[in-house]
């Protein structure tokens, strides 16, 4: 995990300061925009190391952080994983998006009704129904709008697929002839 060094609140803005990590994000390491035929992650051992580091980081967030309530990252994605130089270890970042998920646990235990869910979503996301990363959101997260540790694990699986195949998550091609 990338360490949070400090925070500052100024009017409506919150500024988070993280430690500096020399490296690049996983998306760029897998798909070098300057040289598409080259990747620094050319060995399976390097990719397995990244998968292990990511799994350990998520395990720490979900269970071992030492809090009495659960945490969920909510924005697990390949561009939010920093690959350090020269060791090629993975570090999870974007913790400004991490949140406490006590409402989610209450919903899973049946303590929150479906009628209360829209109000929870509205109060937490300032009018937006839900937030997440397109392609990394689990079907459950899309349907009810509450992030859980299970939705983090779904996103982890998507990142593992990216590691295995080295391809972009979503590819769009515009066909001029058909307009699709």
Order of alpha helices (4+ residues) and beta strands (2+ residues): beta-beta-beta-alpha-alpha-beta-beta-beta-beta-alpha-alpha-alpha-alpha
